[in-house]
Amino acid sequence: MFSRQLITRITNKRFASTTTTTPLTPVAKPKKIGAFRGGFIGFLLGVTTTGIGSYYYLLEQYKLANTVVVSDVLALQSSISNLEQHIKSLEERK
């Protein structure tokens, strides 16, 4: 009998201490994204990011190479004009 009273007291305390509250608004369950769709979106995001990064890297390299070629052409033009002046001065001495 003593054990029965103890059990009922414990269960009464347990039920009395826990109160259930109902939320005022229903909790929206997060929409599950399938593994295929999530992987596909991740793949597309990665490819897009890599493509954009590669594009800007190649654009910078192209600009750098273009600048080097233009500076070499200008240096060659200057060298040719100096050579022409030197040849003219040599022809005048004759």
Contacts in CASP RR format, 6 or more apart in sequence:
PFRMAT RR
TARGET T0000
AUTHOR 0000-0000-0000
METHOD contacts of the structure
MODEL  1
MFSRQLITRITNKRFASTTTTTPLTPVAKPKKIGAFRGGFIGFLLGVTTT
GIGSYYYLLEQYKLANTVVVSDVLALQSSISNLEQHIKSLEERK
33 41 0 8 1.000
END
